[in-house]
Amino acid sequence: MIGRVALYAANTVIDRLDWRECIRPYDKPKTLFYYDPPYFHTEDYGFDFVIKQYELLTDAARSIKGKWKPPCTNRNSARDVG
């Protein structure tokens, strides 16, 4: 099992880009996108991520070739937007 994970991880790319810049170059059928936007109602974190951004991100995630994984938290309901 660990050997398979190591093989998969050998091709893993971690990037820190605006989500709109990240999708196009990496979107392939075998790509897994994990996104971690700021939580709803946490504007005091200093991020300019308004409800419209959640809607756009959710729409983009629904139309990509790869797969996407939102964070595992009930507080971040971006997957329910739209």
PyMOL commands that place a pseudoatom at each C-alpha (Angstrom):
pseudoatom trace, name=CA, resn=MET, resi=1, chain=A, elem=C, hetatm=0, pos=[0.000, 0.000, 0.000]
pseudoatom trace, name=CA, resn=ILE, resi=2, chain=A, elem=C, hetatm=0, pos=[2.725, 2.496, 0.958]
pseudoatom trace, name=CA, resn=GLY, resi=3, chain=A, elem=C, hetatm=0, pos=[4.555, 1.700, -2.268]
pseudoatom trace, name=CA, resn=ARG, resi=4, chain=A, elem=C, hetatm=0, pos=[1.480, 2.602, -4.322]
pseudoatom trace, name=CA, resn=VAL, resi=5, chain=A, elem=C, hetatm=0, pos=[1.029, 5.842, -2.399]
pseudoatom trace, name=CA, resn=ALA, resi=6, chain=A, elem=C, hetatm=0, pos=[4.697, 6.712, -2.910]
pseudoatom trace, name=CA, resn=LEU, resi=7, chain=A, elem=C, hetatm=0, pos=[4.371, 6.058, -6.648]
pseudoatom trace, name=CA, resn=TYR, resi=8, chain=A, elem=C, hetatm=0, pos=[1.312, 8.291, -6.849]
pseudoatom trace, name=CA, resn=ALA, resi=9, chain=A, elem=C, hetatm=0, pos=[2.911, 11.003, -4.722]
pseudoatom trace, name=CA, resn=ALA, resi=10, chain=A, elem=C, hetatm=0, pos=[6.000, 11.037, -6.944]
pseudoatom trace, name=CA, resn=ASN, resi=11, chain=A, elem=C, hetatm=0, pos=[3.887, 12.811, -9.564]
pseudoatom trace, name=CA, resn=THR, resi=12, chain=A, elem=C, hetatm=0, pos=[2.193, 15.174, -7.125]
pseudoatom trace, name=CA, resn=VAL, resi=13, chain=A, elem=C, hetatm=0, pos=[2.412, 18.913, -7.717]
pseudoatom trace, name=CA, resn=ILE, resi=14, chain=A, elem=C, hetatm=0, pos=[1.594, 21.337, -4.941]
pseudoatom trace, name=CA, resn=ASP, resi=15, chain=A, elem=C, hetatm=0, pos=[1.186, 24.878, -6.096]
pseudoatom trace, name=CA, resn=ARG, resi=16, chain=A, elem=C, hetatm=0, pos=[0.097, 28.089, -4.452]
pseudoatom trace, name=CA, resn=LEU, resi=17, chain=A, elem=C, hetatm=0, pos=[-1.791, 30.040, -7.056]
pseudoatom trace, name=CA, resn=ASP, resi=18, chain=A, elem=C, hetatm=0, pos=[-5.032, 31.878, -7.332]
pseudoatom trace, name=CA, resn=TRP, resi=19, chain=A, elem=C, hetatm=0, pos=[-7.537, 29.124, -8.054]
pseudoatom trace, name=CA, resn=ARG, resi=20, chain=A, elem=C, hetatm=0, pos=[-8.370, 30.651, -11.447]
pseudoatom trace, name=CA, resn=GLU, resi=21, chain=A, elem=C, hetatm=0, pos=[-4.718, 30.387, -12.497]
pseudoatom trace, name=CA, resn=CYS, resi=22, chain=A, elem=C, hetatm=0, pos=[-4.332, 26.837, -11.223]
pseudoatom trace, name=CA, resn=ILE, resi=23, chain=A, elem=C, hetatm=0, pos=[-7.109, 25.006, -13.047]
pseudoatom trace, name=CA, resn=ARG, resi=24, chain=A, elem=C, hetatm=0, pos=[-6.222, 25.565, -16.704]
pseudoatom trace, name=CA, resn=PRO, resi=25, chain=A, elem=C, hetatm=0, pos=[-2.618, 24.298, -16.755]
pseudoatom trace, name=CA, resn=TYR, resi=26, chain=A, elem=C, hetatm=0, pos=[-3.265, 21.275, -14.521]
pseudoatom trace, name=CA, resn=ASP, resi=27, chain=A, elem=C, hetatm=0, pos=[-6.754, 20.138, -15.519]
pseudoatom trace, name=CA, resn=LYS, resi=28, chain=A, elem=C, hetatm=0, pos=[-6.477, 16.601, -16.872]
pseudoatom trace, name=CA, resn=PRO, resi=29, chain=A, elem=C, hetatm=0, pos=[-8.682, 13.534, -16.293]
pseudoatom trace, name=CA, resn=LYS, resi=30, chain=A, elem=C, hetatm=0, pos=[-6.288, 12.120, -13.653]
pseudoatom trace, name=CA, resn=THR, resi=31, chain=A, elem=C, hetatm=0, pos=[-5.809, 15.413, -11.781]
pseudoatom trace, name=CA, resn=LEU, resi=32, chain=A, elem=C, hetatm=0, pos=[-7.146, 15.723, -8.245]
pseudoatom trace, name=CA, resn=PHE, resi=33, chain=A, elem=C, hetatm=0, pos=[-7.745, 19.302, -7.149]
pseudoatom trace, name=CA, resn=TYR, resi=34, chain=A, elem=C, hetatm=0, pos=[-7.933, 19.991, -3.440]
pseudoatom trace, name=CA, resn=TYR, resi=35, chain=A, elem=C, hetatm=0, pos=[-9.073, 23.477, -2.733]
pseudoatom trace, name=CA, resn=ASP, resi=36, chain=A, elem=C, hetatm=0, pos=[-9.153, 25.174, 0.627]
pseudoatom trace, name=CA, resn=PRO, resi=37, chain=A, elem=C, hetatm=0, pos=[-10.814, 28.576, 0.331]
pseudoatom trace, name=CA, resn=PRO, resi=38, chain=A, elem=C, hetatm=0, pos=[-11.358, 30.795, 3.354]
pseudoatom trace, name=CA, resn=TYR, resi=39, chain=A, elem=C, hetatm=0, pos=[-14.333, 29.698, 5.438]
pseudoatom trace, name=CA, resn=PHE, resi=40, chain=A, elem=C, hetatm=0, pos=[-17.660, 31.465, 5.040]
pseudoatom trace, name=CA, resn=HIS, resi=41, chain=A, elem=C, hetatm=0, pos=[-18.142, 34.408, 7.376]
pseudoatom trace, name=CA, resn=THR, resi=42, chain=A, elem=C, hetatm=0, pos=[-14.446, 34.817, 8.165]
pseudoatom trace, name=CA, resn=GLU, resi=43, chain=A, elem=C, hetatm=0, pos=[-13.822, 38.038, 6.295]
pseudoatom trace, name=CA, resn=ASP, resi=44, chain=A, elem=C, hetatm=0, pos=[-11.600, 39.172, 9.154]
pseudoatom trace, name=CA, resn=TYR, resi=45, chain=A, elem=C, hetatm=0, pos=[-8.913, 36.702, 7.975]
pseudoatom trace, name=CA, resn=GLY, resi=46, chain=A, elem=C, hetatm=0, pos=[-7.752, 39.345, 5.526]
pseudoatom trace, name=CA, resn=PHE, resi=47, chain=A, elem=C, hetatm=0, pos=[-8.729, 37.515, 2.342]
pseudoatom trace, name=CA, resn=ASP, resi=48, chain=A, elem=C, hetatm=0, pos=[-10.793, 39.161, -0.357]
pseudoatom trace, name=CA, resn=PHE, resi=49, chain=A, elem=C, hetatm=0, pos=[-12.942, 36.080, -0.981]
pseudoatom trace, name=CA, resn=VAL, resi=50, chain=A, elem=C, hetatm=0, pos=[-16.593, 37.069, -1.254]
pseudoatom trace, name=CA, resn=ILE, resi=51, chain=A, elem=C, hetatm=0, pos=[-19.630, 34.855, -1.897]
pseudoatom trace, name=CA, resn=LYS, resi=52, chain=A, elem=C, hetatm=0, pos=[-19.279, 35.373, -5.659]
pseudoatom trace, name=CA, resn=GLN, resi=53, chain=A, elem=C, hetatm=0, pos=[-15.840, 33.712, -5.474]
pseudoatom trace, name=CA, resn=TYR, resi=54, chain=A, elem=C, hetatm=0, pos=[-17.404, 30.612, -3.880]
pseudoatom trace, name=CA, resn=GLU, resi=55, chain=A, elem=C, hetatm=0, pos=[-19.991, 30.499, -6.655]
pseudoatom trace, name=CA, resn=LEU, resi=56, chain=A, elem=C, hetatm=0, pos=[-17.338, 30.809, -9.379]
pseudoatom trace, name=CA, resn=LEU, resi=57, chain=A, elem=C, hetatm=0, pos=[-15.119, 28.205, -7.725]
pseudoatom trace, name=CA, resn=THR, resi=58, chain=A, elem=C, hetatm=0, pos=[-18.012, 25.770, -7.393]
pseudoatom trace, name=CA, resn=ASP, resi=59, chain=A, elem=C, hetatm=0, pos=[-19.015, 26.278, -11.042]
pseudoatom trace, name=CA, resn=ALA, resi=60, chain=A, elem=C, hetatm=0, pos=[-15.414, 25.715, -12.144]
pseudoatom trace, name=CA, resn=ALA, resi=61, chain=A, elem=C, hetatm=0, pos=[-15.111, 22.570, -10.017]
pseudoatom trace, name=CA, resn=ARG, resi=62, chain=A, elem=C, hetatm=0, pos=[-18.230, 21.139, -11.641]
pseudoatom trace, name=CA, resn=SER, resi=63, chain=A, elem=C, hetatm=0, pos=[-16.823, 21.627, -15.134]
pseudoatom trace, name=CA, resn=ILE, resi=64, chain=A, elem=C, hetatm=0, pos=[-13.221, 20.412, -14.773]
pseudoatom trace, name=CA, resn=LYS, resi=65, chain=A, elem=C, hetatm=0, pos=[-11.887, 17.252, -16.433]
pseudoatom trace, name=CA, resn=GLY, resi=66, chain=A, elem=C, hetatm=0, pos=[-10.223, 16.069, -13.231]
pseudoatom trace, name=CA, resn=LYS, resi=67, chain=A, elem=C, hetatm=0, pos=[-11.713, 15.432, -9.810]
pseudoatom trace, name=CA, resn=TRP, resi=68, chain=A, elem=C, hetatm=0, pos=[-11.989, 17.918, -6.965]
pseudoatom trace, name=CA, resn=LYS, resi=69, chain=A, elem=C, hetatm=0, pos=[-12.022, 17.572, -3.210]
pseudoatom trace, name=CA, resn=PRO, resi=70, chain=A, elem=C, hetatm=0, pos=[-13.375, 20.321, -0.997]
pseudoatom trace, name=CA, resn=PRO, resi=71, chain=A, elem=C, hetatm=0, pos=[-12.143, 20.502, 2.609]
pseudoatom trace, name=CA, resn=CYS, resi=72, chain=A, elem=C, hetatm=0, pos=[-13.789, 18.171, 5.109]
pseudoatom trace, name=CA, resn=THR, resi=73, chain=A, elem=C, hetatm=0, pos=[-15.615, 20.654, 7.254]
pseudoatom trace, name=CA, resn=ASN, resi=74, chain=A, elem=C, hetatm=0, pos=[-19.247, 21.570, 7.654]
pseudoatom trace, name=CA, resn=ARG, resi=75, chain=A, elem=C, hetatm=0, pos=[-18.398, 25.216, 8.169]
pseudoatom trace, name=CA, resn=ASN, resi=76, chain=A, elem=C, hetatm=0, pos=[-16.968, 25.637, 4.678]
pseudoatom trace, name=CA, resn=SER, resi=77, chain=A, elem=C, hetatm=0, pos=[-20.094, 25.131, 2.615]
pseudoatom trace, name=CA, resn=ALA, resi=78, chain=A, elem=C, hetatm=0, pos=[-18.634, 26.195, -0.718]
pseudoatom trace, name=CA, resn=ARG, resi=79, chain=A, elem=C, hetatm=0, pos=[-19.715, 22.845, -2.155]
pseudoatom trace, name=CA, resn=ASP, resi=80, chain=A, elem=C, hetatm=0, pos=[-23.329, 23.862, -1.440]
pseudoatom trace, name=CA, resn=VAL, resi=81, chain=A, elem=C, hetatm=0, pos=[-23.132, 27.194, -3.239]
pseudoatom trace, name=CA, resn=GLY, resi=82, chain=A, elem=C, hetatm=0, pos=[-24.881, 27.526, -6.555]
for i in range(1, 82): cmd.bond("trace and resi %d" % i, "trace and resi %d" % (i + 1))
show_as sticks, trace
zoom trace
